[in-house]
């Protein structure tokens, strides 16, 4: 194949789209439906994929007494028959996030052992379903979320704090559903696919402790509201794994998405190296590191010979501190770091994007890097390092016309990164 710019871009997009398609929430739910209950089926859930998951279950069980409520991100709702769909804010919760949490807790109350609760959980649920603990207000929870998002804490660390400041997360929804049978179907968006970390594990016993939370607060010097500090000082623990029962199934995951991208790469005549589905760390630094790997592959044939792709997933972070920041998410920041690290190396292309279609809070899933990214930007008067320092990667790629816009995909298996060496 003659790897023109147009063909390289098209192949990158095919790999990304194949990864996203592998996590189709409706198909995943239908593959993993539990046995039908003798009594009612109450469907609850939270996350970017929850509405699409609920719609599939409702359509599959016309002969079952189905009801319930799930919450998804604004713009991600689809009709789900007998199951009520709410929309709320992500990544910082709003009043609808609190309404959704209260309605979900009400929906699972007063059930019997003959009833079935199906919890449909996917990424984003932490912000979409909020029930503040103690005397905390929604404003307090919003402040906590903002502090966590700006801190550079890992998703696991953020979830440990969220669980201990919530009346629904960290297994507390499972407590509320007792004595009904509980089945949790999960679309994973976290490194390692730990269901306790996805949407802060509302139906999963929590292994983290208040001692862990206090360490995280100290480590990142988190500025928390007084009501949140009062909850932590009171020391009430979340339900632990041994205290809860229920079935949990991961129905879609980053590893499966990377496998789908790998199959598409083979169809396009590319050899492949999967670097892992759990890569974390600072987005810009990850981009610079991967630039070094890609340049080695291009110039020395190590660790893989061209034409080839390097595939990776996971969730990097962007630490913006307390100063002003531009527009962009972890994928565009990763790509800008990658472009700087590649320094215009010929024959290396890349795409990175959030599988839910929204990188951070912007309207793009991610962007594309080409060998002439830096040169085209310089012609426009854009300094890549200055934009990187200002965390303004969205505006950089927008000026180049290289943003990838998919719209909401109604699923979420975290980030998909493809670096192609030709």
N, C-alpha and C positions, 0 to 999 in steps of 0.2 A: 504494500500500500504506500502511495505517495502521501506523506503526512502534511497536507496543507493546513493553514491556520483554520480554515472553515471545517475541514474534516476532523481535525483534532478537537475543536470545540464541540462538534456534534457527537463524537465518541464520548467525551467527558460527560456530556449531558445524558447520553444513553445509560452510562454506568450509574450516574446519580439517580436517574428515574427508576432504573431497575431495583436499586436498593430500597427506595421509598415504596414502590409497588409491592415488594415482598412483605411489607408490614400492613397491608390493607386490613383495617380493623374488622370489617364485616366477615370477610373470609376466615380470619383467624378465630373469631368467636364461634362461627358455625363448625369449625373443626374441633372445638373443645366444649361443646354444650354438656352440662351435667345431666344426671338423671332427673326426670320430671318429679315434682313433689306431689305428695298426697293432698296437701293443702294449698296455700297461696304461694305465689312467687313474687317477692318484693325485690325490685331491681334498684340498686343505688350505685352511685359512682361519681368519679371526678377525674378530669383530665382532658387533654386536647383531643383524645380519640373517643371519649366516653359516649358522646351522642351517637356516633356511627356504630359503636359497639352495641348500644341499647337498641337501636333500630333493627339490627340484625337479629337480636334475641327476640324482640317482640314479634317480628314477622315469622320466625321459626316456630313459635309456640302459640298458635291461635286457639288451641284447645286447653290452655292453662290459664288460670286466674292470675294474670300479670298486672302489676301496678308498680309504681315507684317514681323516683326522681333522680336525675343525674345532672351534673353541672359541667359545662365546658367553657372554653374561652370565647369571648365575643367574636362572632364571625365564623365559629366552628359548629354551630347548631344545625341539625337536620331533624326532620320529623321522625318520631319514634313511637307512633301509635299510642298505646295506653301508658307509656312512660313519659312523664313530664320532663321537658328539657329546659334547664336554666342556663343563662350565660353570665359570666363574671369576668373580672379583670385578671390579667396575668402580665408581668410577674409580680406586681404589687396588688394585693387584694383590695376590693372595694365593698360597698354595702351589700351587693348581691352575693359576694363570697360568704358573708356571714349569714344572709338569708338562706342560701343553699345548704350550709352546714346544719342550721337548725331544722330545715325541712327534711333533710336526710336522716337526722337523728329521730325525728318524729315518725318517719316512715317505717323504721325498724322496731318501733316500740310495740309492746303487747302481742308479740308473735308466739307461736307454739312450736313444739318439736316437729310437727307435721309440715310446717312452713319452711320455705327455702328463701334465703337471702343470697342474691347474686351481686357481688360487688365488682364493678367494672372500673378498673384503675389504670390510669396511664399518666405519663409525664405532665407536669403542670398542675396536678391536683393540690399541691400544697397551698398555692395562692388562691385557687378557685374555691376551696372549701375551708372556711375559717371559723372556728369557734373559740374565741379567746378564753384562756383559763383565768381563774381568780377574778380580780377586779379590773382586768385589762379591758380596754376598749378596742374597737376596730382601728382607731388611729394609732394605738400602741402597737398593734400587730403590723400595721403598715410601716411604722418606724423601724420595727425589728427586721422586717423583710428588706427594707432599703439598706439598713446597716449591714446585713448579711451579704446582699448582692454586691456591695461596694468593697467588701473586706478582703476578697480573694480566698475565702474559705471554700473547701471542697463541698460537693453536694452532700456528702455524708455528714460533714460537720454542720452544714446548714440545717439538715433534717433533724439532727439530734437536738438542736436548739428549738426548732419549730415544734417537735413532738412534745417537749416538756412545757411548752407554753400554750398547749391546745387541749380542748375538751373533746376532740374527735380523732386526732391523729395518734400515731404510736400505739395502735391497738384499741383505742377507746371506742371506735365504731363497732368493733367486734364485741366488746363488752355490752354495748347497748342492744345488739341484735340477739343476744342469748334469750331463750334457749333454742332458737331456730337453727336449722342447718345452715352453715355458711360456706359458700363457694366464692373464691376470689379469682377472677380472670385478669391477668396483668399484661399490659404491653410495656416492656421495659425500656427505659431511657437512661439507665444509670450504668456506670462501669461495674461489671461483675454480675449484673442482673439480680441483685439482692432485692426481693420484694419488699423488705422492710424499709428500703430507701426510696421506693417509688411513691410519689405523692405523700411522702412521710409515713407510709405504712399504716393507714387507718384501720386495717383489719389484721395487722401482723403484730405480734408481741415485740416489744422494744428492748433490745439488748443494751442500748446506751443508758447511761445513768446521769443523775444530776451532777455528779463529780466530773463527768466528761463535759457537760455543758459549762460548768464553771471554768474548766481548763480552756475551752474554746473561746469563751468571753475574754479571758486573760490573754490568750495567745494573739488574738486579733484586735485587742483593745476596743471591743465593741461598746458603743455608747447606747445603752438600752434605757427605755423609759422607766420611771420609778415603779410603776405597776408590774412591769415585767420582772424587774429585779426582786420585787416582793414575792412573786410566784417562785422564783428560783431560791430565794432565801427560805421559803416555807418548806421546800424540799420534797413535795409530793411526787412519788415516782410514777412513771407510766406502767401499764400492764406488761409483764414479762412473758416471754414465749411459752413457758411452762404453764401459764395460767389461762391460755386461750386454745381453742380448738377450731378446726376448719380446714378446708382443702384450698390449696393455692397452686395455680398453674400459670406459668409464663407462656403466653400464646404468640408473642412476637418479640424480637430482641435485636439489638445491634449486630450480634454475631451472624444472625440469619440474613440481615440486610447486606452485610459485607459479603456473605457467601453468594447472594444474588448478583451483586456487582461483579464478583469474581467470575461467575459464569458468563456474564455479558462481556467481560474483558477477553475471555477465551474465544468467544464467538468473533471478536474483532482482531484476533491474531496476536494478542498480547500475553506475554508471560506475567505472572503476578507474584507479589509478596504482600501478605496481610500482616501489618505491623501490630495489630491488636485492636480490640474494640473497647478498651478501657483506658485510653490515653488521657491523662489529666495534666495539670500545670498551667502556667501562664500561656495564653494563646499566642502572643507574639514570639515568645521563646520557643514554643513548640514549632512554630513556623520556621524559625531560623535553624533549628536542629534538623528538621526534615529537608530543608534546602540543602544542607550538607550531605545528607544521605542521597538525595536525588542527583546532586552534582557528581558524587562519587560513582553512582550508577552510570551516568552519562559519559564521564571521562575515563573511568577505569573498569567498568563492567562489574562493579561490586557495590552492594550485595546482590545485584541482579543485572542481567544484560538487556539492553534495549532491543526491540520495542517492549516496554514493560510498564506496569502500573504498581504503585505503592498504595495500598488501601489501609485506611485506619478509621476508627470511630472513637467514641467516648465524649467527654465533656471537659473542655478546657475552661479556664476562667480569665476574666479581665479585671485586674485590680486598678480601679481609677482613683483610689484614695478619696480625699474630701475636697479636691479641687474641681474646677469645671471640666467637662468632657464633651467631645463632639458626638456624632451619631455613629452607630455601628454595634455589632455584636461580636461574639467570640470567633465566628467563622470568618468574617471579613477582616478582623484583626489578625487572625492566624494567617490569612492569605497575604496581607500586607507585610507581615513579618517574613513570610516565605519569599515574596517578591524581592524584598531587600536582601535576603540571604542568597537568592539565586543570582542577583546582580546582572540580569539579562542573559543568563546562560542559554545558549541555543538548544532548541529541541525539548524543552521541559514546559509542560502545561499542567494546570491544576484546577480543580473545582472543589469547593467545600461549602457545605450548607447544612442547615438544621432540617431534619426530615419532616418537621411539622410545617415547614414553609415560611417560618418567621425567625430570623436571626436576631435575638435580643428583642427589641421593641419596634424594629423597623418593618418595612413592607417587603423585604427581600429575604429569600432563604439563605443566600450567600452570594458568592461571586466566582469569577473565573480569572486566573492568572495565565498570561502568555509570555513568550520570551521577550516581546517588545512592550510589556506593561510599563516598565519604568521609563522607557524612551518616549512612549506616547504621552505619558503624564508630564514629562519635562517640557514637551512642546506646548502643553497647556499651562505651564508655570507651576506645576504641582510638585512639591518636595515630599517624597514618600516618607522619609524619616520624620519630617515635621508633622505630617498627618498621623503617623504612628504615635508620636509623643503626645498628640492631642486626642488620642483615641477617636479619630474621625475617619475611620476606614470606610464607612458607608459612603460618605461624600466623595472620597477619593475614587472609589470604583464607580460611583454614579456618574462622575464627570467623564469617565472613560467609556461609559455605556456597557460595563461588564458585570453589572449586578445580575443575579439569577433570581427571577421572580416566578414563583409557582402558584402563589395564593395558598390559602390554608389547605393542607393535604389531608386533614382529619385523622392523622396518625402521628406517632412520635416515638422513634427509636434512637433519638439523640442525633449526633452529628455524623455526617458522611463526608470523608475526605479522600479525594482521588488525585494522585500525582502521576502524570504520564510522562515517560521518558521515551522519545522516539528518535 
